[in-house]
Amino acid sequence: MGIPTQQQARGYQHNSKHGDTNTSSKHWGTNTSKHWGGDSIQVLEFQKDGVATLDTIGLYRGKLDRTRRLNSLTLCARFQLYYLHERATFFHLWDSVDNLDSQFRAEVWLDRVRPVMAHRQQFQLLKNKLRTFRWYHLCFTYDHLQHLYNTFINGELIYELTYDVDGQIYGNNVSVGQSGRQQESFSGALSQVNMWDSVLSMEMIADMAACEYDPQGNYISWEGGWDLHNITEYQASLEYFCEQITDIVYFGFPKLSKPQAFYICEALGSHLPLPTTINEVNFWYNLSYRVWPDQLDLFMCSGSFWTPITDVMHDGIWVIHYDNTIASSVAWKVGEPNGLFYENCAIIEQSGIADTDCATDERCAICEFRELQIFSFLGTCELEDRNVHYSAFQEDLGDLYFKGYGEYHIRKVDDDWLWINVVTNKTLARLDPDAPFGMPMGRRVWYLETTVCDQREGSRTLVLTPCGANSYTCDDATCIAHENRCDHKYDCLDHSDEVGCELIRFPEDYNKDLPPEMSDKEGSANLPLTLNISIEFTNIYTMQMVMQVSYKIQMIWFDNRLVYCNLKANHRLNKVNYTNMMSLWLPTVGFINTEGHQRTTVDEESSLYVRRLQPARLRDNSFSREMDLFSGEENSLFFSRKYSTPFICDFNLVLYPFDVQYCDMRLQIISGTKDYITFDKVASFAAYYGSAWLLEYQIRQPKIIFDNNNEFSEMKVRIPLQRLSGYAVLNIYIPSTILLVICYITLFLRPHFLEARVMTTLTSLLVLATLFTQASATLPKTSYFKMVDVWILFCIVMSFIIIIFHTIIDKLVDDTASALPPLTKVSPAAAAAVDGRPPNTTSRSHRNFNTARGFILFSRSSLVAIFAVFNFIYWSYIFG
C-alpha cells in the first residue's frame, strides 16, 4: 500500500473564500517530478510504504577527511515524516577506522529530538509535536567554548542546554536515512542536509528556514551527492519547502439521517456548514456539484445538505445543536421556514436554506476542515505517540479511513471497521457491528483479534478522538474541556463526562494499616502531618474546670503510594467517596485531656479530598477515558470533620476574678510513633472564629506548642482566657466596699449611740459574710485562697475590728461618765461639753475624756491606713 505525499487527496482541497464561486480544481495526487520554479533541489523519499528496513540508505559521495576534527558545529536539514518507527534517524556520521559508530547522529520523535555528539546524547523536548506530511527545518548547533547546545525548529530557538561534549567529532562515513538499527530508520522525505564546522548565527538559521537562500555546508554539503539505495527522488524549488498549505479540506457523506449528520462532523473535529448569506449558499451548493458530480446522483443527495441548526426544543427558535446558541443570521430561502413544528431541521438548497422533517429526511453532509485534526486512538495500551496518533483521509464521497503515524491504520473493509497493521498486513481489532452510527469515532467496543501490548484477545473499550491534550472526549466523540470532566454537572450532550470518575488508583500491595514512608536524600524520614484547628464555638464551665469546644479538624498529608486521576484545581471537586476513604490509611489523633480518651473518627460525617498542588505528570493512554495521572508524593490528602469535645482544664484561680487562664487542647498522633509520623510545625495552625466575648471570659487567638519528647508526637492548642471582672466588681467589690465604708462611718456617730453603731456594723458584717458564701459557691473549691476571698475576708476582718473599736470606745465613754459629780453646775459657754457630755471639772474626768477622744481619732486613722496599705499590696500583687 503506497503512502500519500504532502498534497495527496485527503478530501477535496480548496483555497478560496466561501463567497467566491471561482473554485480551484480537484487534486487527487501530486506529480512528484514537478519542478516548483527556480533552482532545483534534490528531495529524497525513504520507505514510502512504511516498512522498516536497512536497505533504504543514502551514502555521502563527497570527500571526508577523518583527520579533520570538529569542536563546534552546525547541522541543518529539512525533513518530512511519513511513518515513524521507534525513532527516525535521518543523519549518521561514523568512523570505521576507530570503530566509533556515534560520532554524530540526528534523531527525531514526535515530541522530541536528539543530537548525538561524540557518543554524548541529550533529549530535547519540543513545544509542539511534529506532524506527518509537513515540512520542518531543523538545526542543531554546538559551541565548544560555551558548551552550549541550541536546537532550532523552523528558525525558532526551541531548546538551549549547557552541556560539555568533551570530545571532538570526526569520521569517514556519512549516511542519511539509517543508523544501523532497522526500527530507527527514517520513513519520509529529506533534503538540504548540510554540516558546518562552526556555529551559524541565529539570523542565518532563520533565513535558511524561511527559504531566503540555500547555503552549502563546508564539512558536508547536500550538493556533494549521494549514492542512493532503494530511495526515490524528485526535484523541488527552494520556495516549495516554505509554501504553506492553506487549502481548506472537505469531506462528504451521503444519505445520512439527522442524528448521523449531527454526529459525523463533530466526531471528525469539525461542524456542518451554516451559510449566512446567499453567496455562501451558492458556494456550498456549487461546491458539492463540482466535487462529486457523478456521485451526488448515485447517492441521491440531490444537491442538498444538512446544516447544524434545529428548533426542536422551541418552535421558531433556531439554535446550533452542538452548543445551543441561537442562530441569529441564517440565509433562509424565500418563504422559509414554513414547516411549523413538523419540520425542525434545516438543509442547504440551491436558493437558500429550507426547513425539513428531522425524523424521516436523509441528506448528504459536508464537513469543512481548515486544518486536519490529529486523532488519538486511546485504550490500546500503546504508549508511543507514533502508535497513538492518526490523520483522517477521504478518497471518494462517503469514504473515510485513518492513517497512523506508525504502521497502524483504521479503515473499513467490506462492512467491518478494522484496526490493522499495514506493514505486516495483520488485523488487530474489529469494531463492534452494533456501534452507534456504525462509525469508529468516539468511545466504542472493539474486539481484539490478537495480543496488543499486554492486552489479550477479547472485547475492549477504545476511543478514537479528535480532542486535544487538554480536552475530554465524550462518548459521541465531541470534546469538552478536561477540567469539566467529573465536575458534578453534565457538560457532554450524552452525559458521558460524569461516568467512570475514578479518583484514586491503589497499588496491588497497598496496606491501609501501614503509614506512608517518606524518603529524602539522606534516607528515611518521618511523615509530616499538618493539623489545622478551626474553633467555631467555646463554652467555659469554671466550676467543673471544663472547656466545651466546637471545632473542625483538618489533617493534611501525602501518601506517595497512591496515584490520583483527573484532579481539579478546586479541591472540593476531588472528593473521595466513602468506600475509597475506608480503604485508605488515615492518621488518628487522640484527644488526651478528655474523659474516655476520645480520638478522631472516620464516618459518614467525615470528608476526604485530594488537593492538586502540582500538574499532571502524564496521561494514561491505555485508559479509554482520557485520564491525567497525578503523583501522590506531590498532591496531598485533605481530611476534615467537625467535633464537639469537652476538654479538661487546670485553672489557677489565685487571682480570681482578675485572672488569665490557659486551657489546652492536647492532641497526640496515636496511629504511629514520632519515628514515623510527626506534626508539621510550619504548616499546622489553630484559629478561633467565634465571638471573642463569652459570659465570663474574653478569648484570644490560640497558640500552638509542639512536644516530641515522648513516644508520640503531641501538639497543644493553648487558648488564652481573659476573665471579665466586671461582674465580680459590680457584685462583690463595690458592695463590699460600700459595706466597709458604712462600717467605717459608724465611727463618726456619737459614742453614746452604741446600739446604732454596733447594729449597723453587725448588719454589714452579716451581709459581707453572705456575700463571701455566695462568691465561694460559684467557684471551685480550692485549697488555696483566691484574691476575691482575700478581699471579702479583709472586709469582714475590718468590720470585726470596727466592732472591737466600738466596744473600746463605749468602755472609755462609760469610764468618763462615772468620773463626773452627780450635780450639774452651770459653766461658761467656752467650757461646753465635748461630744454632748457636760464638762468634767475634775482631773480624772479630763483624763478619761482625752483618752476616749484620742482612741476615736486613732481608730479612724488606723483603719484608713490599714485600708490604704492593704489596697496597695493587694492591687500590686494582682496587676504587678
Helices and strands as residue ranges (DSSP letters): E 12-14, E 41-46, E 57-60, E 73-83, E 88-95, E 100-108, E 112-117, E 120-121, E 124-125, E 136-143, E 148-153, E 156-162, E 173-176, G 182-184, E 187-196, H 202-209, G 222-224, E 226-229, E 232-236, H 238-242, E 248-256, H 258-267, H 278-291, H 293-298, E 305-310, E 319-320, G 340-342, E 345-349, E 352-356, E 363-369, E 374-378, G 385-387, E 389-393, E 401-404, E 408-413, E 416-421, E 426-431, G 436-438, E 442-448, E 458-465, E 471-473, E 479-481, G 482-484, G 496-498, E 504-505, E 518-520, E 523-525, E 527-541, E 546-557, E 563-565, G 571-573, H 578-582, E 589-591, E 607-611, E 618-620, E 627-631, E 636-648, E 660-669, E 677-679, E 685-688, E 697-699, E 703-707, E 714-723, H 726-728, I 729-733, H 734-745, G 746-748, H 754-777, H 787-818, G 829-831, H 843-879
